[in-house]
Amino acid sequence: MIRHTDHFHGSDLETIEQLYGIKKEEILSFSANVNPLGISPKLKEYLPKELSCITAYPDREYTELRKTIGAYCGCDYENITVGNGTSELISLVISNRHPKRALIIGPTYSEYEREVSLSGGTSNYFPLSEENGFLLSIQELEKELLKDVELLILCNPNNPTSSAISRASMRTVLDICKRLGIFVMVDETYIEFAKNQAEIDLIPLTATYNNLLILRGVSKFFSAPGLRLGYAITGNKDLTELINSRKNPWTVNSLAETAGKLMFTDTDYMQKTRELIDTERTYVVKTLSASPDFQVYEPVANFVLVKIKKEDLDADILFDALIRQKMMIRNCSTFPFLNNKYFRICFMEHKDNKRLLQAIFETAEKH
Ligand SMILES: Cc1ncc(COP(=O)(O)O)c(C=O)c1O
């Protein structure tokens, strides 16, 4: 077995190619959390015809694109800033607020901590406890918020736990934060996959809370991580102005600008995606839960966190066995509060999910 100290992100297929001698095109990634439908047929047909858009600079204000996103999200386009993926906006928001102390609800995506550190601040993690199904206790959180926190960061639904906080609970959190002068950044990268999106989507709250900013993008739901298109929504005009005044111009290129204007209106694709993910979420959870070797935490997003209960099996062994069969899972040992007994898989097409589960059970049987 090849032991590796670092984790493999969904985009690290080149490393796998070198280590295991498997061509990256042949690897099925259950780790990248990307919509298995791939690019929508409409976009595939439309975008090549629009290729000549790259001969001009994009609109510096991205007004039409922001209006399309505003209509899609149900918010005022003037509250929207677009960026080169959610990643650029995570960086811009954190570097512009440059918090001395940030509180991050974790285990979660590692970029928030990295950006806080790059901007000269320190981060503490507020743990979501496993016993509580990785759900948030607001009472416990409030105690931590009292300790000079300037920025609260959370991901909703959260990566890798696939748990979520309701809008009603977030109102309470935002009220506490408002009282304490804390700004809140919420990453909703996975929200469109949630069956109960209407109960957790925080965009309606941006109209009343000026201490809230929401991040989203097209990488996962629209299966376009290479396009690099993300957006931030906040009712805080001063922050929008500050970010725009410090942001490099044209970080969203003309192709992404053109594609974006179509993607957010492609309702057929959105519906097909939701149907597929709902069906496969139910199938994967039911099948894994039936095994005594695995503990499944109820997923809201398009992926599930799983704990290995079998003593002699861990996520290193499982990763190794599955990658040799050209299937890549996310070993969660690098996430804070987790270890190599945890792994994460996203929901792909049915035949692929079936093959993965079969291979997981076969590996468990051998250990
Ligand atoms: C929670 C979360 N936010 C943001 C990103 C990066 O998004 P983007 O491709 O829009 O920069 C990822 C990628 O894995 C993610 O999991």
The ligand as an ORCA input file, in Angstrom:
! r2SCAN-3c Opt
* xyz 0 1
  C     -16.538     24.658      0.610
  C     -15.807     25.044     -0.616
  N     -15.713     26.341     -0.940
  C     -15.041     26.734     -2.037
  C     -14.407     25.812     -2.850
  C     -13.666     26.315     -4.043
  O     -14.599     26.847     -4.926
  P     -14.212     27.566     -6.305
  O     -13.874     26.519     -7.299
  O     -15.495     28.299     -6.647
  O     -13.084     28.494     -6.047
  C     -14.455     24.457     -2.554
  C     -13.753     23.463     -3.376
  O     -13.575     22.319     -3.073
  C     -15.192     24.059     -1.405
  O     -15.294     22.775     -1.047
*
